[in-house]
Amino acid sequence: MRNCALLRPASGCCAHTASGHATAAPPSSVMNSRRLTPNFWSIGALITLLASTVPVDAREFRAADIQEENHPTVQAIRHMGQSVNERSGERHTVKVFHSGQLGDEGRTLEQTLAGIIDINRINVVEIGKIVPELNVLALPFLFRSNDHDRHGFVGLAFYDAGARSIYTTTRPVRTLADLQGLQLRVLQSELMDKMVKVLGARPMNLPYRQLLTALSTRLIDGAENNWPSFIRSGHYKVAPFYAMTEHTRGPSVLIMSRRAWDILSSEDRTIFHNAARASADYMRRAWQRLDEQSRKQAAEGGVTIISEIDRRPFEDATKPLRDELRADPKLGSLIARIESAE
């Protein structure tokens, strides 16, 4: 998934969607965007309308990521920013706000649609809430390996997000029966809630920053994520059982506010598009190294790694979720292509 092939292409980019861009707001305004008054939005919309009619010669673009500063996705966005700066003759710069400085993924997505954030790296599950077609990429037990005009943003590139697996605090998960009754934190999406329920556990939606405390205090029994997040969050210290269910391999998506896109010249759009594609290659190489290092660190840290799991019961239990999307003719063909891939 090097390019945003699932997002309809237009004007030389992987996808176009209809929304807009507002002038850069200070961080305090961004963080409290849900409490902004109607007057703010009216003024912002007017400024946006006037600003978006003329391509800009030079600009600083605001980029958001919830991951910490040294995470491969943050480094990849910085790599993209350096490329944009060089290719534009130092006219454009990209300022990266990492570690959730501009809010969680739900909030940063809202701000991207409003044009307050220009570029955003976000999990495909969050995007799936407004672009249902992308839920296909987050379907449980669909992938076996790693081998939008109306939505308000432009898709630039896919970033690898690894395979997500289940980790627990008190007992290992080796079979489907081991999941029965456990309370697991999952990504905040209807699809993920359904997945946990059909597997026999109970879903809980918690902001990512609260997860370590919830695991430590046994408010929840476990969670699910990839190796790097498991290690870098410190979750491995309080949830010492990691079951390699590898139930989803949904990517992250690098998107750009349509309003920011609209003020770019055709030449600059090509610059951003090519820089994003190059950053995806950069990110995947960094991710592979970190994924291997993280698994090794987990083993050295005393984590019980359950790698021998019979996936068939898990696949059978989640089959209704795949069948539900398969019933849509547009999505059914895509699911079939993924299932038939070697």
N, C-alpha and C positions, 0 to 999 in steps of 0.2 A: 504494500500500500504506500508506495513512494509518493504519489500525488493524490490529491483529493478526488479520486476518480468517481466517487459516489455523489459528489456535489456537482450539479450541472455546470459545465464550462460556459464562460461568456467573456468576451473582451480580453482574451489572452490570459485568463486566470482559471483556476480550477472551479470556482463557483461564484456566483453573484447572488446577492440578496438585497432586499430593499429596506434600508433604514437610514441612519444619518450620523453626523458627527458634530459634537459641541466643542467649544474652545476649552483648552485645558483648565481643569479646576484644581484648586489646591487639594492636597491629600485629605485635609479635614472635611472638605465638602464631599469628596468622593466617598469617604468612609461612612458618611451619614446620608447617602443619596436617597434612601427610602423616606427620609424625613424632610426632603426638600419641598419647598412650597410650590403651589401651582404657578406663582409668578416667576419663580426661578426657571421652571421648565418653559414657560412662554417666552421669556427673554432669551433663554438658551436656544430655543427653536428658531427664533428670529435671527440670532447671530449665526446659527448654523446655516440657515437658508441663504443668508448673504455671503457667508464664507465659502459655501460649497459650490458657488457658481463660478468661481475663478480658481484655476489650479495654483497651488502655492509654489513659490520658488525655494523656500527653505523652511524647515519645521522640525520641532522635536516631537516624536511620537511616544506615547505612554504605553508600555507593555506590562502585563500582569501575569503572575504565576504564584500559586500557593506554595510551591516547593521552596526549600531553603536555598541559600545563595550558591552553594556548590553542586546542586543537583544538575544532572545532565540536561534537563529541559531548560533550566535557567541559563546554563552555559550556552546552550544552543541558540536561545533567543539573543543573547549577547553576541554570539558569532554572527547571527543574522544582522544585528545592528551594525556591527563593524563592516560587514559586506555592503550594506545599504549606504553607509557613510562614505566608503571608498568609491563605490560605483556611481554615487550621485555627485562626486566631486566635493565631498564634505558639506553638501547642502543640507542633508537630512541626518538626524541622529535619532537613536532609539534609547529611551531611558527605561530601565527594567525595574519594576517594583516586585520583589520576591517575598517569600515567606508569608504570603497572605496579607501584605501591607495594605492592600486595597480591598480586603474582604475575602470571604470564602468563594468557592467557585460559582455558587448560585448568584451571589451579589456581583461578582465581577462580570458574569455573563449579562446581567441586567445593564450594567454600566457600559458594556461593549455595545449592546443593542441601542443604547441611548447616545452613543458616541463620546462618552466621557473617557472611556478607555479605548485606545486605538487598536491595540494588538493584545490577544489573550491566548494563553495556552490552557486548554480546558479538557477535562475527561469527556470521552465520547458519550458517556451516560448522561451528563448534564445537557449536551447538545441534543441528545435523543428526546428530551422533553419537548423541544420545539421543532425538531426535524425527525419525526418518527422513523424515517427510513434508516437513520443511522443506528437505531436500536438493534438492527441486524448484527452489527459489529460487536455488540455487547452480549449477544445471546449466550447463555451458559452451555458449555460442552458442545460448541459448534466447531471451533478451531482445534486442530490436533497438534499444531506446531506454530512456530513463528515465521517456518520457511514461508447558491440557493436564492434565488431571486426574491423570494417573498419573506425571508426570515430575518433580515437585518444584519447580515454579516457576509463576508467573503472568505471562503475557505482557502488557506494558503498551503498547508502541508499537514501530513500525518506524522506524529511522533510516536515511537514505540513506547508502550507502557507495560510491557512484560506480561507474564501470566499471573493472575491473581489466585491465591490459594487461601485456605482457612487455617487460622492459628487460634489456639485455645489456652485457657489458664489452668484448668484443673485436670483435664483428661484428654488423651489423644483421640483423634478422629481417624479410624481405620476403615470403618464401614458406614453405610448410610444409617444404621441403627445408632451409631455413636453420636449422631447429630440430633437425635430426637429430644426435644425440649430445651435445647440450648438457646440462649439469647445471644444473637450475633449482630454486631454493628456492620451495616452495609452502606454503600453509596446511596445517597438520597434519591431514589428513583422507584417508580412503580414496578419496573421490570425486576430490579434487584430484590424488592420486597417479595414479589411473587416467587422468585427463585428460592429464597430462603424458606418460604412457607412450604413449597412442594418438596423440599428436602427434609422437612419435619422439624425445622428449628423456628425460632421466633425472631423476626427482624427488629432492629432498633436503629433509628436514624439519629446520629449524633454528629456534631461538627468534628472535623478531624482533630482539631486542637484539644478537644475534651476526651479523646479516646484513651490516652495513656492513663489518665486519672480513673476513667471508668473501668479499665482493665485492672488497675492496681487495687481498686476498692471492691472488685468483683461485682460491680453494678451490672456488668455484662460478662458473658462466659467466653467471648472470643470476637474475632473480627476476620476480615479477609483483605489481602493486599499482596503486592509483589515483594520479592526479596529486598530490594533496596529500601523500600518504605518500612518494611518490618524491622530492619536494622537501624536506619537513621532516626526513626521515631523513638527508639528505645523500647518498643513493644516486646522485643525478644526477651527482655529482662523479666517481664511479668507474665508473659504468655509463652511458656517454654515448649509448646507442642506445635509443630508446623506440619500440616498435612498437605502434601502436594496434589491437591485436587485439580489445580490449574483449570478452574471452571470457566474463566473468561480470559480473553486476550484482546479486549477492546483497546484501541489506541487512544492517544490524546490527539486533539485537533488544534492546530494553530490557526486562529481566525483573526480577521481584521474588520473593524467596524465599517459598514458600508459608507457611512458619512465620511470617514477618513479616506476610504478608497476613492470616493467620488471627487475629492479635491486634488487627486494626483493626476499628473499628465500621463499620457499613454506610455511615454518612455519610463517614467517613474514607476508605473504599475509593473512593467516588465522587470525593473530593478528589484522591487519588493518580492515579486513572484519567484525570480531566480534565486534571490538571497534566502528565501524561505525553504526552497527545495534543497539548497546546499546545506542549510542548517539541519535539515532532517537527516541527511547522511552523516553529518557530524555527530548529531545526537545519538543515532543508532550505534555508532562505534563506541561512544562513551558509555552508553547504556549497557552494552554487552560486557564491557570490562567491569562496571560497577555491579552488575547482576552476579557475575562469577565471584567477585570479591565478597559480596554480601552473604552469599550462601556459605562460603568458607568461614566467614566470621561467625555466622550463626552456629555452625558445627563446633567451632572452637570455643564458643560461648556456652556450650552445654545444651543447646536446643536439641530436642528429640525430633528428628526429621523423618516423617513417614512418607517414603517415596513409593513403596509398593502398595498401590491402591487399585482395587477393581473398579474401574470407572463405569462399567456397564449399568449397575443399579442407579448411579447418579445420573447417567445419560437418560435412562428410562424414566426416571422421576421428573426430569425437566423437559421431556419430549413435548408435553402440551404447550409449553411456552414457545418452542420453535414452530409447532404446528399452527399456533395462533397467528404468527406473522407470515407463515408460509401460505396462509389462506389469501393473503393480499397478492394479486398477480404480479405487481411490481417487485415485491419483496421475495416472493416464492422462487423466482428464477435466480435471484442473487444467492439465496440460501442453497439452492441446488448446485450452483457453481462452486460455492465454498465447500460443500460436502463432497463433491466429486473430485476436488483437487487432491493431488498426490502429496 
